[in-house]
Amino acid sequence: MPDIQIHDLFAHNRAWAAQMERDRPGFFTSLVKQQTPKFMWIGCSDSRVPANQITGLEPGEVFVHRNVANVVVHSDLNALSAIQFAVDMLKVEHIMVVGHYRCGGVLAALNNQRVGLADNWIRHIQDVRDRHRGILENIAPEKRGDALVDLNVIEQVVNVCVSTVMTDAWAKGQNVTIHGWAFGVHDGLLQDLHMTVSSHDSIEPVYRAAIEGVMATHS
């Protein structure tokens, strides 16, 4: 890859903006209008996992929240505020929690690797690891990282579903579905983990089936 310097980003930006205006006149004028996305993406901060490009969605079509290893915890007001804004203000219809294989945060949790301050954040993924230790121990060592990626996504979907935001939204009859996906940085493909929830009543049976799916996939 070329050695890109910080000042190059402005040049790239201006070239991109000019090209977009040539190819699609009025593109930026349309962006000025209020965003009305149907989708929210909760993903990892990893630079290899850009939500818009992966899904083929335009700017303004997906509302994005990212953090290390796509974790949603009830003490994280940043994530919860983003979800609340997406659900209550933007009226999104789908929230996708998206992990990715070969995730550094997940591998650090799996292998008890110390990385510094982020260890406190990665502790949440270690909780997932410990909860599903019996599953992981019965998976080949070289597959455990990807299996924990899937398990982490499934658990984070549950955390979104039981948040006060979704409890209130579903109580009002709002049409919002939560999905668990994983992205392969090695092939560019999204995988549906079949953790798709549209009501509180469906969480438990869908969760059980999704966990069984992880065992079948990585065994």
Secondary structure per residue as TSV (DSSP state, phi and psi in degrees):
chain	resnum	aa	ss	phi	psi
A	1	M	-	360.0	146.6
A	2	P	-	-66.7	154.7
A	3	D	-	-82.5	94.8
A	4	I	-	-88.5	129.7
A	5	Q	-	-99.5	163.3
A	6	I	T	-59.2	-38.2
A	7	H	T	-69.2	-20.3
A	8	D	H	-66.0	-25.6
A	9	L	H	-63.8	-35.3
A	10	F	H	-67.5	-41.0
A	11	A	H	-63.8	-42.9
A	12	H	H	-63.5	-39.1
A	13	N	H	-62.4	-46.0
A	14	R	H	-67.3	-36.6
A	15	A	H	-66.4	-41.4
A	16	W	H	-64.4	-45.4
A	17	A	H	-62.3	-41.8
A	18	A	H	-65.5	-41.3
A	19	Q	H	-65.6	-41.9
A	20	M	H	-62.2	-40.8
A	21	E	H	-69.0	-34.1
A	22	R	H	-68.8	-44.7
A	23	D	H	-75.7	-34.9
A	24	R	S	-138.3	77.6
A	25	P	T	-54.1	133.9
A	26	G	T	88.0	4.2
A	27	F	H	-58.5	-46.8
A	28	F	H	-75.1	-28.4
A	29	T	H	-61.9	-39.2
A	30	S	H	-68.4	-29.3
A	31	L	H	-69.5	-23.4
A	32	V	H	-64.9	-28.6
A	33	K	S	-64.2	156.5
A	34	Q	-	-59.2	137.5
A	35	Q	-	-69.4	138.7
A	36	T	-	-134.4	60.9
A	37	P	-	-73.9	148.5
A	38	K	S	-91.9	-13.3
A	39	F	E	-123.3	143.3
A	40	M	E	-121.4	136.3
A	41	W	E	-114.2	120.5
A	42	I	E	-108.7	107.4
A	43	G	E	-133.5	-176.8
A	44	C	E	-82.0	151.9
A	45	S	-	-72.7	-7.3
A	46	D	-	-49.0	130.5
A	47	S	T	-67.9	-12.1
A	48	R	T	-88.8	3.0
A	49	V	-	-126.0	71.3
A	50	P	-	-83.6	119.0
A	51	A	H	-57.4	-49.2
A	52	N	H	-61.9	-45.5
A	53	Q	H	-67.9	-39.5
A	54	I	H	-62.4	-40.8
A	55	T	H	-95.1	-7.3
A	56	G	T	71.3	23.4
A	57	L	-	-93.7	149.5
A	58	E	-	-81.6	159.6
A	59	P	T	-54.0	135.2
A	60	G	T	94.6	-8.9
A	61	E	S	-101.9	-10.8
A	62	V	E	-142.5	130.1
A	63	F	E	-93.6	128.6
A	64	V	E	-120.5	134.3
A	65	H	E	-128.8	132.0
A	66	R	E	-134.7	144.6
A	67	N	E	-153.8	177.2
A	68	V	T	-62.6	116.0
A	69	A	T	66.9	28.3
A	70	N	-	44.0	56.4
A	71	V	-	-97.7	138.9
A	72	V	-	-124.6	112.8
A	73	V	-	-125.1	154.0
A	74	H	T	-73.2	-10.3
A	75	S	T	-94.7	-4.2
A	76	D	-	-91.4	93.8
A	77	L	H	-67.9	-23.5
A	78	N	H	-63.4	-54.5
A	79	A	H	-62.9	-45.5
A	80	L	H	-65.1	-36.1
A	81	S	H	-66.6	-39.4
A	82	A	H	-64.1	-43.1
A	83	I	H	-64.1	-43.8
A	84	Q	H	-62.3	-41.7
A	85	F	I	-64.3	-42.5
A	86	A	I	-63.8	-42.8
A	87	V	I	-78.0	-48.3
A	88	D	I	-82.7	-37.2
A	89	M	I	-96.2	-45.6
A	90	L	S	-89.2	-16.5
A	91	K	-	58.9	45.0
A	92	V	-	-63.4	152.7
A	93	E	S	-105.2	-18.2
A	94	H	E	-138.7	133.3
A	95	I	E	-117.8	121.0
A	96	M	E	-106.7	121.2
A	97	V	E	-94.3	118.9
A	98	V	E	-125.7	113.9
A	99	G	E	-93.1	178.5
A	100	H	E	-145.4	143.1
A	101	Y	T	-67.9	150.1
A	102	R	T	64.0	35.6
A	103	C	-	-74.7	125.2
A	104	G	H	-60.9	-40.2
A	105	G	H	-65.7	-41.1
A	106	V	H	-67.2	-42.4
A	107	L	H	-65.4	-36.5
A	108	A	H	-63.2	-40.7
A	109	A	H	-66.2	-41.9
A	110	L	H	-62.6	-40.7
A	111	N	T	-101.4	9.4
A	112	N	T	55.7	38.1
A	113	Q	-	-82.0	128.4
A	114	R	-	-83.9	130.0
A	115	V	-	-123.9	-5.0
A	116	G	S	117.1	-141.1
A	117	L	T	-56.2	-34.6
A	118	A	T	-64.0	-13.5
A	119	D	H	-55.8	-34.2
A	120	N	H	-67.7	-33.0
A	121	W	H	-75.9	-43.4
A	122	I	H	-66.1	-19.7
A	123	R	H	-54.3	-32.8
A	124	H	H	-62.7	-36.7
A	125	I	H	-75.2	-33.4
A	126	Q	H	-63.4	-33.2
A	127	D	H	-62.1	-40.5
A	128	V	H	-64.3	-44.9
A	129	R	H	-55.8	-47.1
A	130	D	H	-68.1	-35.9
A	131	R	H	-64.0	-32.9
A	132	H	T	-113.9	29.7
A	133	R	H	-57.9	-38.9
A	134	G	H	-61.2	-37.8
A	135	I	H	-69.1	-48.2
A	136	L	H	-64.2	-36.4
A	137	E	H	-67.5	-20.6
A	138	N	T	-97.4	12.2
A	139	I	S	-112.8	142.6
A	140	A	-	-55.3	140.2
A	141	P	G	-51.6	-38.0
A	142	E	G	-72.4	-12.6
A	143	K	G	-103.6	-7.3
A	144	R	H	-66.5	-34.6
A	145	G	H	-61.1	-48.0
A	146	D	H	-67.1	-36.5
A	147	A	H	-63.5	-40.2
A	148	L	H	-68.7	-32.2
A	149	V	H	-56.5	-48.8
A	150	D	H	-64.1	-45.7
A	151	L	H	-62.4	-38.8
A	152	N	H	-63.7	-43.5
A	153	V	H	-59.0	-46.9
A	154	I	H	-59.5	-43.8
A	155	E	H	-67.2	-35.9
A	156	Q	H	-71.2	-32.0
A	157	V	H	-60.8	-44.2
A	158	V	H	-59.1	-43.0
A	159	N	H	-61.7	-38.6
A	160	V	H	-64.3	-45.0
A	161	C	H	-62.6	-36.0
A	162	V	T	-94.4	5.5
A	163	S	S	-67.2	157.6
A	164	T	H	-61.6	-30.7
A	165	V	H	-60.9	-50.5
A	166	M	H	-74.8	-33.2
A	167	T	H	-57.6	-45.8
A	168	D	H	-69.7	-40.7
A	169	A	H	-64.6	-46.8
A	170	W	H	-68.7	-32.7
A	171	A	H	-62.8	-30.5
A	172	K	T	-85.2	-2.1
A	173	G	T	82.1	17.6
A	174	Q	-	-71.8	140.1
A	175	N	-	-88.1	92.7
A	176	V	-	-135.0	129.6
A	177	T	E	-117.7	136.4
A	178	I	E	-104.2	134.2
A	179	H	E	-124.3	146.9
A	180	G	E	-113.9	120.1
A	181	W	E	-129.1	163.9
A	182	A	E	-135.6	144.6
A	183	F	E	-112.7	135.5
A	184	G	-	-95.8	109.1
A	185	V	T	-67.8	-18.0
A	186	H	T	-82.2	-21.1
A	187	D	T	-134.1	-5.5
A	188	G	-	77.2	11.3
A	189	L	-	-104.8	142.0
A	190	L	E	-87.1	141.4
A	191	Q	E	-117.7	130.4
A	192	D	E	-83.0	118.6
A	193	L	E	-86.3	5.1
A	194	H	E	58.5	33.3
A	195	M	E	-108.6	76.4
A	196	T	E	-117.6	117.7
A	197	V	E	-127.8	131.1
A	198	S	S	-125.7	5.7
A	199	S	S	-162.0	160.4
A	200	H	G	-62.8	-36.7
A	201	D	G	-64.0	-24.3
A	202	S	G	-92.3	-4.3
A	203	I	H	-59.6	-53.5
A	204	E	H	-63.9	-50.2
A	205	P	H	-65.2	-37.8
A	206	V	H	-66.6	-40.1
A	207	Y	H	-59.9	-49.0
A	208	R	H	-59.8	-43.7
A	209	A	H	-66.2	-38.6
A	210	A	H	-66.4	-40.4
A	211	I	H	-63.1	-42.6
A	212	E	H	-61.9	-35.4
A	213	G	H	-64.5	-37.4
A	214	V	H	-63.1	-44.6
A	215	M	H	-61.7	-41.2
A	216	A	H	-68.6	-38.8
A	217	T	H	-68.9	-40.7
A	218	H	H	-103.7	3.8
A	219	S	-	-73.8	360.0
